[in-house]
Amino acid sequence: MRLPTDLGRIRDRTGEAIFSRVAGPEGPANRAHIHGTPGPRWFGPDRPVRRVHGDASMFTGGLAALLLQSLHPLAMAAVAGHSGFRGDPWGRLQRTSTFLAVTTYGPADSAQEACDRVRAVHESVRGTASDGRPYHASDPHLLCWVHIAEVDCFLRAHQRYGARPLDDAGCDGYVADMARIATALGVPDPPTDRAGLERRLAAYRAELRATPEARDTARYLLLRPPIPWPARLPYAVLAANAVTLLPGWASRALRLPRVPVAENLCVRPLGTALTGGIRWAMAPSRRQARTGDG
């Protein structure tokens, strides 16, 4: 029958298009190395971090993490001054996705090398924020904020949109798994369970505020993303759902409108449908199964 074959081709083309955007031109080679190289890994196949990072909910969680991280003025100053996310947004996304893939699934030595490279970059990222305070990307306190904001958003997204949400023990396990990566990046004493994560987030609350740079970044990410017009509608759904993952105080600080009734009746159902569509498209194809690229 033609219909299943045609659907399979559509799925493969769509999945490959998404993968090429997220992973970049080196994506197939990196994927082969990450999954095909023998040797010990930091995380076994049953670890929660593998379930979370392998799910399409990461698209929404990643965008929410960028918004939440921007609320620390020194972290925002470092990103605005050094990351080049506006000049090369896809390159930054591709580097981040490759780092997550290597540390989550790759050989242990490759994971450590990836963390060492990031630490080396952080050493050179320093400057002065608009309020006159100096910043240094390797500052353990600043590294910890970036880490916990990311973990919180990834976990929130997975629990809401993931194919197989974690139980309580799995959520604690995910935070502990991410602490392994954070330690390798230079974060001292990262939280190792969900309760510890919540306490650490609360401890940073007094330091957080939306600078003009943070609000401008939110507008750029949500309203003026560098994506083709055909992808604008799906991206708008993803962006709206990323905003719903933020704590209320964070969305208010960034001046992002929230309408609870609309979120429950429209935004979240559309987010669930979009995530399911991405998950379907990015399922391993028959070609990947034959070539071992999965």
C-alpha positions as CSV (number, residue, x, y, z in Angstrom):
1,M,0.0,0.0,0.0
2,R,1.3,3.5,-0.9
3,L,0.0,5.3,2.2
4,P,2.3,3.8,4.8
5,T,5.3,4.2,2.5
6,D,4.5,7.8,1.7
7,L,4.0,8.5,5.4
8,G,7.3,6.9,6.2
9,R,9.0,9.1,3.6
10,I,7.3,12.2,4.9
11,R,8.4,11.3,8.5
12,D,12.0,10.6,7.4
13,R,12.3,13.9,5.5
14,T,10.7,15.9,8.3
15,G,12.9,14.2,10.9
16,E,16.0,14.7,8.9
17,A,15.2,18.4,8.4
18,I,14.7,18.9,12.2
19,F,17.9,16.9,13.0
20,S,20.0,18.9,10.5
21,R,18.9,22.2,12.0
22,V,19.5,21.0,15.6
23,A,22.6,19.0,15.1
24,G,24.3,20.8,12.2
25,P,26.4,19.5,9.3
26,E,28.5,17.4,11.6
27,G,25.3,15.8,13.1
28,P,25.5,12.4,11.4
29,A,29.2,11.9,12.2
30,N,28.7,13.0,15.8
31,R,25.7,10.7,16.1
32,A,27.7,7.8,14.8
33,H,30.6,8.5,17.3
34,I,28.3,9.1,20.3
35,H,26.2,5.9,19.8
36,G,28.7,3.7,18.0
37,T,31.9,4.1,19.9
38,P,32.3,1.3,22.5
39,G,33.3,1.9,26.1
40,P,31.9,3.0,29.4
41,R,29.4,5.8,29.6
42,W,28.6,8.2,32.4
43,F,25.0,7.0,32.4
44,G,23.6,3.6,31.8
45,P,20.6,2.9,29.5
46,D,18.2,2.9,32.4
47,R,19.1,6.3,33.8
48,P,16.5,9.1,33.8
49,V,18.7,11.6,32.0
50,R,18.6,9.4,28.9
51,R,14.8,9.3,29.0
52,V,14.5,13.1,29.4
53,H,17.1,14.1,26.9
54,G,15.9,11.7,24.3
55,D,12.4,13.1,24.3
56,A,10.9,15.8,22.0
57,S,9.9,17.8,25.1
58,M,13.4,19.1,25.2
59,F,12.6,21.6,22.4
60,T,10.1,23.4,24.8
61,G,12.3,22.9,27.8
62,G,15.3,24.3,26.1
63,L,13.6,27.5,25.1
64,A,12.1,27.9,28.6
65,A,15.6,27.5,30.1
66,L,17.0,30.3,28.0
67,L,14.2,32.6,29.2
68,L,14.7,31.7,32.8
69,Q,18.5,31.9,32.7
70,S,18.3,35.4,31.3
71,L,16.8,36.7,34.5
72,H,20.2,36.7,36.2
73,P,21.7,40.0,35.1
74,L,25.3,38.7,35.1
75,A,24.4,35.5,33.2
76,M,22.5,37.7,30.7
77,A,25.4,40.1,30.3
78,A,27.8,37.2,29.6
79,V,25.4,35.8,26.9
80,A,24.8,39.2,25.3
81,G,28.5,40.0,25.3
82,H,30.1,36.7,24.3
83,S,27.7,34.0,23.0
84,G,27.0,35.4,19.6
85,F,23.5,33.9,19.8
86,R,22.1,36.6,17.5
87,G,24.8,36.3,14.9
88,D,24.9,32.6,14.9
89,P,21.8,31.2,16.7
90,W,21.7,27.9,14.9
91,G,25.4,27.4,15.6
92,R,24.8,27.9,19.3
93,L,21.9,25.5,19.3
94,Q,23.9,22.9,17.5
95,R,26.8,23.2,19.9
96,T,24.5,22.9,22.9
97,S,22.6,19.9,21.5
98,T,25.9,18.2,20.7
99,F,27.2,18.8,24.2
100,L,24.0,17.3,25.7
101,A,24.2,14.3,23.4
102,V,27.8,13.6,24.1
103,T,27.5,13.9,27.9
104,T,24.2,12.0,28.1
105,Y,25.0,9.1,25.6
106,G,28.6,9.3,24.6
107,P,31.7,7.5,25.8
108,A,32.9,8.7,29.2
109,D,36.2,10.1,27.8
110,S,34.3,12.1,25.2
111,A,31.9,13.4,27.8
112,Q,34.8,14.6,29.9
113,E,36.5,16.2,27.0
114,A,33.3,18.1,26.1
115,C,33.1,19.5,29.6
116,D,36.8,20.4,29.6
117,R,36.2,22.4,26.3
118,V,33.3,24.3,27.8
119,R,35.3,25.1,30.9
120,A,38.1,26.4,28.7
121,V,35.7,28.7,26.9
122,H,34.2,29.9,30.2
123,E,37.7,31.0,31.4
124,S,37.8,33.6,28.6
125,V,34.3,35.0,29.1
126,R,34.5,37.9,31.4
127,G,33.4,41.6,31.4
128,T,31.3,44.2,33.1
129,A,27.5,44.2,33.2
130,S,25.4,47.3,32.5
131,D,25.1,47.9,36.3
132,G,28.9,48.0,36.7
133,R,29.4,44.6,38.2
134,P,32.1,42.3,36.8
135,Y,31.2,38.9,35.6
136,H,33.2,35.8,34.8
137,A,31.5,32.8,33.2
138,S,33.6,30.4,35.3
139,D,32.2,31.9,38.5
140,P,30.8,28.8,40.4
141,H,27.9,30.8,41.7
142,L,26.9,31.9,38.1
143,L,27.5,28.4,36.7
144,C,25.2,27.0,39.4
145,W,22.4,29.3,38.4
146,V,22.7,28.4,34.7
147,H,22.7,24.7,35.7
148,I,19.7,24.7,38.0
149,A,17.6,26.8,35.6
150,E,18.3,24.4,32.8
151,V,17.6,21.3,35.0
152,D,14.3,22.8,36.3
153,C,13.0,23.7,32.8
154,F,14.1,20.4,31.2
155,L,12.3,18.4,33.9
156,R,9.2,20.6,33.9
157,A,8.9,20.1,30.1
158,H,9.4,16.4,30.3
159,Q,6.8,16.0,33.1
160,R,4.2,17.9,31.1
161,Y,5.0,16.9,27.5
162,G,7.2,13.8,27.7
163,A,6.1,10.5,26.3
164,R,6.9,8.7,29.6
165,P,6.9,11.2,32.6
166,L,9.1,10.2,35.5
167,D,7.9,9.1,38.9
168,D,9.2,10.8,42.0
169,A,12.3,8.6,42.2
170,G,13.0,9.2,38.6
171,C,12.7,13.0,39.0
172,D,15.3,12.8,41.8
173,G,17.4,10.6,39.7
174,Y,17.4,13.1,36.8
175,V,18.5,15.9,39.1
176,A,21.3,13.6,40.4
177,D,22.3,12.6,36.8
178,M,22.6,16.3,35.8
179,A,24.6,17.0,38.9
180,R,27.3,14.6,37.5
181,I,27.6,16.8,34.4
182,A,27.5,20.0,36.5
183,T,30.3,18.9,38.7
184,A,32.4,18.2,35.6
185,L,31.7,21.8,34.4
186,G,32.8,23.3,37.7
187,V,29.6,23.6,39.7
188,P,30.3,23.0,43.4
189,D,27.8,20.9,45.3
190,P,25.0,20.9,42.7
191,P,21.6,19.7,44.0
192,T,21.0,16.0,43.7
193,D,17.3,15.7,44.2
194,R,14.2,17.7,43.3
195,A,13.8,19.2,46.8
196,G,17.4,20.4,46.7
197,L,16.8,21.9,43.3
198,E,13.7,23.8,44.5
199,R,15.7,25.1,47.5
200,R,18.6,26.2,45.4
201,L,16.3,28.0,42.9
202,A,14.6,29.9,45.8
203,A,18.0,30.9,47.1
204,Y,18.7,32.8,43.9
205,R,15.4,34.6,43.8
206,A,16.6,37.8,45.3
207,E,19.3,38.1,42.6
208,L,17.0,37.8,39.7
209,R,15.5,40.6,37.6
210,A,14.6,41.3,34.1
211,T,17.1,43.7,32.6
212,P,16.4,45.5,29.3
213,E,18.8,42.9,27.7
214,A,16.7,40.1,29.1
215,R,13.4,41.5,27.8
216,D,15.0,42.2,24.4
217,T,16.3,38.6,24.3
218,A,12.8,37.3,25.2
219,R,11.3,39.3,22.3
220,Y,13.9,38.0,20.0
221,L,13.4,34.4,21.0
222,L,9.6,34.5,21.0
223,L,8.7,37.0,18.3
224,R,11.6,37.4,15.9
225,P,13.3,34.0,15.7
226,P,15.6,33.3,12.7
227,I,13.5,30.6,11.2
228,P,11.7,30.1,7.8
229,W,8.2,31.3,7.5
230,P,6.7,27.8,7.1
231,A,8.0,27.0,10.5
232,R,6.7,30.1,12.2
233,L,3.4,28.6,13.3
234,P,4.8,25.5,14.9
235,Y,7.5,27.6,16.6
236,A,4.8,30.0,17.9
237,V,3.2,27.0,19.6
238,L,6.5,25.9,21.0
239,A,7.2,29.4,22.3
240,A,3.8,29.8,23.9
241,N,4.3,26.5,25.7
242,A,7.8,27.5,26.9
243,V,6.3,30.6,28.5
244,T,3.8,28.4,30.4
245,L,6.6,26.5,31.9
246,L,8.0,29.6,33.6
247,P,7.1,30.5,37.2
248,G,4.6,33.3,37.3
249,W,7.1,35.8,38.7
250,A,9.5,35.1,35.8
251,S,6.9,35.6,33.1
252,R,5.8,38.8,34.7
253,A,9.3,40.1,35.0
254,L,9.9,39.5,31.3
255,R,6.5,41.1,30.5
256,L,5.2,37.9,28.9
257,P,1.4,37.7,28.9
258,R,-0.2,34.7,30.6
259,V,-3.9,33.8,30.3
260,P,-4.6,30.7,32.4
261,V,-7.9,29.8,30.7
262,A,-6.3,30.0,27.3
263,E,-3.3,28.0,28.5
264,N,-5.4,25.1,29.7
265,L,-7.9,25.1,26.8
266,C,-5.6,25.8,23.9
267,V,-1.9,26.4,24.5
268,R,-1.1,23.2,26.4
269,P,-3.2,20.8,24.1
270,L,-1.4,22.3,21.1
271,G,1.9,21.9,22.8
272,T,1.2,18.2,23.5
273,A,0.2,17.7,19.8
274,L,3.3,19.5,18.5
275,T,5.6,17.6,20.8
276,G,4.0,14.3,19.6
277,G,4.5,15.3,16.0
278,I,8.1,16.1,16.5
279,R,8.6,12.8,18.4
280,W,6.9,10.9,15.5
281,A,9.1,12.7,12.9
282,M,12.3,12.1,14.8
283,A,11.8,8.4,15.5
284,P,14.7,6.3,14.2
285,S,14.1,5.7,10.4
286,R,14.6,2.5,8.6
287,R,17.7,4.1,6.9
288,Q,19.2,4.8,10.3
289,A,18.5,1.3,11.4
290,R,20.3,-0.1,8.4
291,T,23.3,2.2,8.6
292,G,23.6,2.2,12.4
293,D,23.3,6.0,12.7
294,G,20.5,5.9,15.2
